[in-house]
Amino acid sequence: MGSPAACTRILSAPCSLPSLGTVSSGSTQIFSRSPIFPLLSSRNADPCCRSTNLHNFRIPTPVIRAALDGTDQQTSTPVLIEEEDEESKQPSEEVRRSVEVLKTAAKTRKVAAEEILSAFKILEKAKLNPSGFLDTLGGTESPGRTWMLIFTAEKQLNSGKYFPITAIQRFDAVGKRIENGVYLGPLGWLTFEGRLSWKKRILAFMFERLRIKVGPFNPFDINIKGEDESEPSTKNPFFIWFYIDEEIAVARGRSGGTAFWCRCRRVEGY
């Protein structure tokens, strides 16, 4: 995946599709129109999203890179950006079925990877009109909307897997801001914050601040803003969005990996 999203616990149960619930402060709940992904709770976990044993907890480097698109800003084979005819296209029945596959995957985390990869291919090929994507992704007022990473796929869509830890991304269309984070329950969290730009279906971003919280200690900030004050462009990390609605979003990152998110609500308190 090409790369980075408010402190939560490691969420260990599947999304499901009725109404908003509640989670303890610092947890994340799915937010959408009915039918809706309800809250992820630490109870009744299924094998696809089980609580992590914190005593033996290790985060593989590829996992962090997948969540934080942009930390590895160099790629030997950058993704090809195509100029597209943006004329309006209505979703086909095949597209609608693919969307339902992804929503079921977000709800249950039991849909086979092959089905998800096939849905990715169909949505990318459809080249849907992106004119409403940004408002749906980032909202019409600050601080924007938050989305939980569900599944990541390798370049060429040859393989993929459900994302094993809690990764949240916030997009603010009005303020042109982005926040990507990985949350490790009582171990702490790590977020990158910065600015974004949008052109057609491409969201480019540039991080300016790193925030880290370790255990019970107060978080601290690290300024990573460079001297470049220009608007983010495809020279920076970016996402190319293929599908966005009120419940899920699908995009490819700069290095060629594809992922999808489900919309969630961040509970303040950390």
N, C-alpha and C positions, 0 to 999 in steps of 0.2 A: 504494500500500500504506500502511497506517497504521503503523507503525514499530517501537528496536532490538529479539555473542555471543562463544584462547590462542594465542599467536602462531603462525601457520603460514606456510608459503610459499604463494604463489598456486598453487592446485592446478589442474592443467591437463588432467587426463585424466578420462574418464567414470567414474562409479561402475560396478561390475559386481557380480554377485550370487553369489559363492562365499564363501570364508572370510576371516577376518581376515588382513591382511598386515602389513607393517611399513613405516613411512615414516621418513625422517630426523627427528630431534628437531624439534618445532615444526610437524610436518605433521599432517594429519588423516586418520583412517581410518574407514570406515563400520563400524558395529557393530550387529549384529542377530542373530536366530536364523537358522539355516540354512533356506532359502536366504537369503543375506546380502549386503549391499552391501560388497564388499571395499574395500581401501584405494585412495584416489585417489593416483596417482603422477604425477610430472611427465613420465614417458616415455609414448610412444605416444599423444600428445594427439590428440584429434579436433577438427574445426573448431568444434564447439560450445563447447569449453572449452579454448582455446589459451593458452599462456603469454603474458603481456603484455609488450610491449616497454617496458622500464622507462625507456628514454631519452625516449620520447614519451608516457609514462603520464599520463593525466588522468582524474579521476573526476568524471563529471557529477553535479551536485547532486541530481537525482532519484534516481540510483543510491544515494547515501548515505542519502537519506531512506527509500528502500525497505528498506534493511537495518536502519536504526536507528529503528524505529517508536517514536515518542515524542519525538523531538527537535523536531518541529513539532507542538506541542500544541494549536494552534488550527486548526480546520477549519470552513469556512463551511457545509458540509453533512455533519454528523456522521452516522455510520452508525446505523440504527435498530436498537434492541435489542428483540427480541420475547420476551415471556413465553411459554414453551413447556410443553407437557405432556411431562414427562420419563418417561413410561411406556416400558418396555423395547421396543425395536424391533430385530428381527433384520435383518442386512444382506440385501438382495435380490440377485438375480443381477446386476442392473444396477449395484448398488453394488460388488459384487465385481469386475466387469469394469472399472469406473472406477478402483478401487484398483490393479489390475494395470497399467492405462495409466500411472498415476503412478509405479509402481515401475519400469516399463520406462523411463520418462522419466528417472528418477534414475540408472538404470544406463547409459543410452546417450546422453542429451541429444539424441536425434534424433527423439523423438516430436513431431509437429506441434503448434504452439501451440493450434490449434483443438480438437484432441483433449483437451488438458489443460484448456482452458477448459470444454469439455463435461463432463469428469469433475468439475470444481469444482462446476458447477451441480447435477449429480446428487447429490453428497455433501452439499451444503448443503440441498437439498430433502428428503433422506432423514431429517434430524433424528434421527440415531442417539442412543441412550442414552449420555450422557457420564459415567456414574457411575465408570468406570475410567480416564477420560482423564488426570486429574492424575497418578496414580501411574505411568502409562505414560510420560507426558511428562517428569516430574521425578524419577522413581525413588522408592524407599522409604528411601533414606539419602543424606546429604550426601556429596559436593557436587552430587548430582543427575546429570542426563544432558545431553549436548550434541547439537545438531542443526545440520546444514548447510543453508543456504538454497539451494534449487534453482531455483525459478521464481516470478516475481511477475506479477500481473495487475492491470490498471487497474480502477477502480470500474465496476460494471455488467458486468464480465467481457467487455468489448468487444475487448480486446487484452491481450497479455502476452508475456513473453520469459524466457529462461533468465538467471539472475543471473550477471553476467560476472566477478565477483571473489569471493574467499573471504569469506563472512560466516557466523559461527558464533554460535549462541545456546545458552546454558546455562540450564536451569530446575532449580531445587532445590525439590522439593515439601515436603521436611521442614523445611529452613531458611527456606523462603519467600523465596528469593533468585532474582534473574535477572541474567544477564550477556549483553550483546549486543556483538558486535565485528566489525570489518572488518579484514582482514589483507592486507598489501600486500607480502609477501615481504621482501626486504632493505630496502625503503623504510621499514618499520615497521608499526605497528598502532594501532588506536584501539578502546577498549572503554568501555562504560557499565555500571555495576553498581548494583544497587538491590534493592528489596524488591517482593514480589508478593502478591496475594491471589487467591483462586479462589472463584467462586460459579457453580454449575451448570456451564456450559461457557465462562464468561467469566473470563479471566485478566487482571486489571488490574495495572499496575506503576508504580513511581515510582523514578526514578534518583537516586542519592545521590553517586556518584563517577565521575569521568572519568579514565581512564588512557591515556596517550599514550607511544608509543615511536617515535623517529625515528632511522632508520639504526642505527649501532653504539652510540648513546648509551643510557644507562640510562633506563628508563621513569620518568615522573613522574606524580603524582596531582594532580587538581584536585577539591576538595570542591564539589559542586553541590547538596548537601542543603539543602533549605529548612527553614523552621520548622514545617512541617506534619508532625506525627508520627502522623497518623491512618492507618488501613489504606487502601491504594490502592483506588479505586473507579472507576466508569465516568466520573467527572469527570477522571480521569487517562487516559493512553494504555492501550489494552487490545487483546486478541485474543479473538475468538469462535471456538472450535474446533469444526469439523465432523466431523473424523475424526482419530483417533490410533491407531496400532498400534505394534508393536516396530520397524518399519522406516521409516514415513513419518508425517507429521502435516500437516494442512491447516487453515488458519485465515484469518479476515478481520480486518483491522486497523481501528482507529478511523475512519480516513478513507474506508473502504470498499473498499480493495484487498484482494485475496486472494493467498495464497502457499502453497507447500508446501515442506517440509524433509525430508531423510532423516537418520536417526540416524547419528551418528559418534562416534568416540572421540578426545578431545584428548590428544595426546602431550605430556607435561610437558617442560620444559627451557628455557623462555624466562622 
